[in-house]
Amino acid sequence: MPDQETPAGRTPREVLACYYQAMLDKSADDLADLYAVDAVHEFPFTSPGFPPRYEGREAVRAGYRAAWGASPVQVEEIRKTAAHETADPEVIIAEHVVVGTLPARRTTFTVPGLLILHVHSGLITRVRDYMDGLGVASARG
């Protein structure tokens, strides 16, 4: 049985749980460490301030470090609506709602999203990240 503490031992569902925890922690390093070196993270619904894709683990790290570091938004909760296993054991589809706060405005917001994660040997190889771009822009103020 694979060791679940090593990347190779993680299932797509476990990788998804780690992904959500990295979001809650606003940890670009923890998030990037879930990715294969040559992974691709795509944003099919572009949002102001976000590129359409990151190519490679280090691009994910740099992109999220810049985005999360510059944002006063704090993610308070990720409501996991559903996680769908697919016919491909390396793919999981997750629906969620991010609940956050913008401390300066003392407001709470919600942003729905959908992730399609491709996981091989415990590492993300591809993500299609569908998020509500207007909700993101509104949350940023």
Secondary structure, DSSP 8 states (H G I E B T S, - for coil): ---TTSGGG--HHHHHHHHHHHHHHT-HHHHHTTEEEEEEEE-SS--TT--SEEESHHHHHHHHHHHHHH---EEEEEEEEEEEE-SSTTEEEEEEEEEEEETTTTEEEEEEEEEEEEEETTEEEEEEEEE-HHHHHHHH-
